[in-house]
Amino acid sequence: MKLENTWTVYRSRFVVRARQLTESLVFTDALGREHSGRPGDYLVESAEGLRCIRPQAQFENIYVALQESSSPTSRAGFAPVRIPEVQNLPRRLPAAVWTG
């Protein structure tokens, strides 16, 4: 199997790493499921380390590549995500009032 040497990070709702296949690949994952792909399909790895294969058209329709970051990476090469702080919010939201 010929794969590129580096992973590219992609995102949809979740951040994943993926490699585009250059030749056919068949494997069985840790849960006993068989995955198979052709050249052009993507080998996808989740943050938890689980791998699967996604067809090229499906993958490219769902995922968008993230730009490289110079920040330190966490486990499995994923950059930590920073959630901005929300300021000036009341501690308790007022109850909704129905006026209809």
PyMOL commands that set and color helices and strands:
alter all, ss='L'
color gray80, all
select helices_A, chain A and resi 56-62+75-77
alter helices_A, ss='H'
color red, helices_A
select strands_A, chain A and resi 8-11+15-20+25-28+34-37+42-45+51-54+64-65
alter strands_A, ss='S'
color yellow, strands_A
deselect
rebuild
show_as cartoon
